[in-house]
């Protein structure tokens, strides 16, 4: 199974549409978002994705104050305010917005009832990054907005556990 990982769209609908088109052309049926969509127009665009979308909100998603209304309006998008988690092909994944939140999930305080994750996806810095901390892969797919770094997203293959960084400007 392939999963597209996006972050930091910041209302760049043209680049987001390129990501969606790529996913649909490649048969990718799952997308994970790591926050900072920027506007409801982005959620509206994501709601047209033919697969399943799972995402958390970021610090620039000012619609957090009417989060439950959003969940009802875009019921084909599965949204979490802070930490999202999902299991695909027996691989436990989490997704958050900030890198410090991702690092905190590697060793959560005992009072939190959290699963042990194999991969934690995050955004916020806009810079693609991958590191392994105590056997947990922390991955930033970069940013869809194209600011200040080149616009990118990642594709994670659950069978091979390989990640591929896709440069959005290289897509037709």
C-alpha positions in Angstrom: 0.0 0.0 0.0 1.2 3.5 -0.8 0.4 6.5 1.4 0.9 10.1 0.4 2.1 12.4 3.2 1.6 16.1 2.9 2.1 19.1 5.2 2.0 22.9 5.2 -0.2 23.6 2.2 -0.8 27.2 3.3 -3.6 27.7 0.8 -1.5 26.7 -2.3 -4.5 25.1 -4.1 -2.6 24.7 -7.4 0.1 22.6 -5.8 -2.4 20.6 -3.7 -4.3 19.7 -6.9 -1.0 18.5 -8.4 -0.6 16.2 -5.4 -4.1 14.9 -5.6 -3.8 14.3 -9.4 -0.5 12.5 -8.8 -2.1 10.3 -6.2 -5.1 9.4 -8.3 -2.8 8.7 -11.4 -0.6 6.4 -9.2 -3.5 4.6 -7.6 -2.7 6.0 -4.1 -5.8 5.6 -2.0 -4.6 7.1 1.3 -3.3 10.5 2.2 -2.1 11.8 5.5 -1.9 15.5 6.3 0.3 17.0 9.0 -1.4 20.4 9.4 -1.2 24.0 8.3 -3.8 23.7 5.5 -4.5 27.4 6.0 -8.1 27.7 4.9 -11.3 25.8 4.4 -10.8 26.0 0.7 -8.0 23.5 1.2 -10.3 21.2 3.1 -12.8 21.5 0.4 -10.2 20.5 -2.2 -9.0 17.6 -0.1 -12.6 16.4 0.2 -12.6 15.8 -3.5 -9.7 13.3 -3.2 -11.1 9.9 -4.2 -9.3 8.0 -1.4 -9.2 8.3 2.3 -7.7 11.4 4.0 -6.5 11.4 7.6 -5.1 14.6 9.1 -4.3 16.7 12.1 -4.4 20.5 12.3 -1.4 22.8 12.6 -0.7 26.1 14.3 -1.9 28.1 11.2 -5.2 26.4 11.0 -7.3 29.0 12.7 -10.5 27.1 12.2 -9.7 25.0 15.3 -12.3 26.9 17.2 -15.1 25.3 15.1 -13.4 22.0 14.7 -16.5 19.8 15.3 -18.4 21.8 12.6 -15.6 21.0 10.2 -15.6 17.3 11.0 -19.4 17.3 10.3 -19.1 19.3 7.1 -16.2 17.3 5.7 -17.2 13.9 7.0 -15.1 12.1 4.3 -12.0 13.7 5.9 -10.9 12.1 9.2 -9.5 15.0 11.3 -7.8 15.2 14.6 -7.0 18.5 16.4 -3.6 17.5 17.6 -2.3 13.9 17.3 -3.7 11.6 14.6 -3.0 7.9 14.7 -3.7 5.0 12.3 -2.5 1.5 11.6 -1.9 0.4 8.0 -0.7 -3.1 7.2 0.3 -3.7 10.8 2.4 -0.5 10.9 1.4 1.9 13.6 1.6 5.5 12.4 1.1 8.9 14.2 1.0 12.3 12.6 1.3 15.7 14.3 2.3 19.2 13.1 5.4 20.2 15.0 8.7 18.3 15.3 8.8 18.6 19.1 5.4 17.0 19.2 6.7 14.1 17.1 9.7 13.7 19.3 7.5 13.7 22.4 5.6 10.7 20.9 8.7 8.6 20.8 8.7 8.3 24.6 5.3 9.7 25.8 4.8 10.2 29.5 3.4 7.2 31.3 0.1 8.9 32.0 -0.7 9.1 28.3 -2.2 5.9 26.8 -0.4 5.9 23.5 0.6 3.1 21.2 4.2 2.6 20.2 4.6 4.0 16.7 6.9 2.8 14.0 6.6 6.0 12.0 5.7 9.5 13.1 5.0 12.1 10.4 5.2 15.8 11.1 5.5 19.2 9.3 5.9 22.8 10.5 9.5 23.4 9.4 8.7 23.1 5.7 11.9 21.2 5.2 12.0 17.5 4.2 13.7 15.5 7.0 14.0 11.9 8.2 15.6 10.6 11.3 15.4 7.5 13.5 15.2 7.9 17.3 15.2 4.6 19.3 13.9 2.7 16.3 11.1 5.1 15.5 11.2 6.9 12.1 10.4 10.6 12.3 9.6 12.0 8.8 8.8 15.5 7.6 7.5 15.4 4.0 8.4 19.1 3.4 5.7 21.5 2.3 3.2 21.7 -0.4 3.2 25.6 -0.4 6.7 25.9 -1.9 7.8 28.5 0.7 10.6 28.9 1.6 11.8 25.5 0.4 10.9 23.7 -2.8 7.4 22.2 -2.7 7.5 18.5 -1.9 5.5 15.6 -0.4 6.3 12.0 0.5 5.0 8.6 -0.5 5.4 5.8 2.0 5.2 2.2 0.8 4.0 0.0 3.6 5.2 -3.2 1.9 8.8 -2.1 1.5 8.8 0.5 4.2 10.4 2.9 1.8 9.8 6.6 1.5 10.0 8.6 -1.7 10.2 12.4 -1.7 8.3 13.9 -4.6 9.2 17.3 -6.0 5.9 18.9 -6.9 7.4 21.1 -9.7 8.5 18.0 -11.5 4.9 16.8 -11.8 3.0 17.6 -15.0 
